Amino acid sequence: MLKPSLLLLLLSLHLSSLVFSQCISSGDQTAINNALSAGGPGTLVQLCTNALISLTDSVYFTADDQEISTAGYPTDDSRATLQIAVGNDVTTLVRGVGFNHIRILNIQIDGNRPNTGYYEGGGANIELGGVSNGQTIKFVASKNPRTWSCMHIVESGDTSNPCTNATIANNDIGPCGVEGTEASAEGMWADGISFACTNSVVASNTISGSTDGGIVIYGATESAFGAINLVDKTYGGYYGNVIVSDNRITGQKFFNLGIAIGQYVWSFDDPYVLQGPVTITNNSIAGNVAFPIAINGWTDGVTVSDTDISHVTTPRSSFVSDGPCSATIQGLLSANDGLVYYPAGVAGPVNLQSDFVAADASIGNFLCTGSIDGPIPKKARMRGLERRWKS
């Protein structure tokens, strides 16, 4: 039998790991941050249904195992909303880099870009990741970021101690960004989900209206992802055993690509080699997407199966401008070929569904495509890529 003093100590430790209080119904970030700071590890902060929290600063996780969520865990528009207030320079609504097992659940995140405006050099709506294990974002709606992404799960910067075991699932992402550039030629587009964690799951997300990548994966091993661009060198360009499954992408205005695979898809001169094996299966791509899937510059295996592109807009010429593109890409667009690859640029084993079309010349720099109003200038695109790689 436990001694009374030991029993009281265990009970005290249990109660101190979780803060129980009434849900937060209004105000700014102050009450949330105070609760997270005072509560320590295990703190649960819940917002009331239909609450609108107007932020003049970020919400900050402060310890492991903390959670921010809506009371009752609804999945509809009654989820509480965190929204950036007009008249300040806040770009990131929730920050949690470097903490283990933190959770953002069943809330809405709104950068309020139509009213707060574009902000050069800031962070994504959500910034998590870093040296961390087991972070979760589920049933979250993220939209209208002031900068380059609706959601950023950042790499650790240490290959021996990477971000790992993240779960990004059942989220509604978009709209994210707008087409075009501002006065200094900085691109105003934005990713849906920008992700750089290993051994993780990114699945069953709905991405609509993002103007850059749907989900951009920065080199991540043994993970499951959806609607993505596997084009980056993080973690040495190794994407071994990545699974891309059960995601839905809708190009409400314009996507260059639905799923991009390989070092040459965004460029012809990337010096690093990207490698699998990777499996892409049971995804659906619809709306204004210039190329649902493109593959070039990939080694060690790729499998693509059960991709549904039957609801992609045709003819492509009704929404795509391809003036700066190579003759090969222009030809594929004219033929409305949606699933394309360059055989010499893909090392096996290669298992592609039957409606893939083999290009007769190397295909790359698919960023040459743009909306019918005109392509995004290459200078602006490359500045956006450089900003992302340095973040």
Steps between C-alpha positions, in 0.01 A plus 500: 500500500626847413585729788268804520791737441606312184141486374460875547829561318394288200159670490665842515735411212207375292290810555792732429546346157166623372326833542123476530314825447209647313541538127624835367225680308655829385790742534850479358791259555566608858279249682622211284868587546458554874338158537770324296778679685361444849379145444822342376519151342164339427299821501172484308361834380156485342317771313121521498305405190449793263759705690698763308841575652653811342880476515749784536783254571560128448369222721804315642527143621736499798546134597454140386157330480298821480180532296296780344153393382131586480282364780309194382735454203256605222606463135273762344490881491420510872870439567656797680697741281838659562524801270768767457369846591538787256778750568799292614790302354406153632529226236512177704196422710629190683865415576624173646845419362703263717231349726395133515145366467330838473161507329295750300154349460165606356554875463511751213813704424447815292785729397232745381708601199219681314487747792850485654688492168811326369805508732843432354736280699264366766410147604220263406159494672624207712868438582575164664771233466867546585666253736175335603309173517131424460346835413139487371280730291156353429163636389646848465395751234788730399452779249604846378864508615672839478817333368614181329313207659183402683695250712875442550645200681866599498806273491719473810824610334667193652490180291589295809203640693226578247141601539317166513165322543279796410137446398329749267159357416141586412575870459332752267765719343444811293466739346873569536654801326411679178646501152753758392767713665516813708705810416845351572420190287459283810251222425168519680414130461503253790525128571227300666719283726880532510639195676843374611458221756607136485297187579181702481148495358343772285174352378134563420545876470296714262703775333324760288599837370869496591704678233835323534544140617210308649725317745874556463719231657856596591668159494340267753551129551238234566207738506155517345407812308244635255468751215867583507820626347789263570763733360724614784842402636427497875627182673724440200209471258401161641129414487530128569167322558287812473134419433273762340142386546134590540525873444282734298636805317280758331648781291240771555709754310826341395758235591814450289514142626296268714778260598856580390771235527868555425784748494425633151129564534552849641839562340754365251814575702449365853830331602356245742345158432160408641425140583225267611341253499173694510138387452218729384158338518127573520520878464252720313589822319240738357449852369759732347819294518741533209668162563349269764824296528845555346813288558861570397826471692424210734690186603441179697139443408155655461150349491187694399157337501129583523540874441169654392539805275164471327383831646801710398388788277536439125610627263804624691520796263185639666698593812875443435754738348808314370689766303836462682484119501704260288349357182469163672295637789288704259429185301395305808270784602344520155428127516350539849741240636472520877733224625844542346857376551835492323615135484872579493456714812343230718701206639320184602317314594235713328133397525263760357129477430414445135395856410847648561651658188874480431655829386738472204740757648600604851224694671569745780432841646124447507481835675499640146126445494269763638138599513337628184567853627872437460779293659667602823839657418791259539691751714218519748457122508867442572503765773211314661688169482814654649298651785340163571827304502655750744204503739 
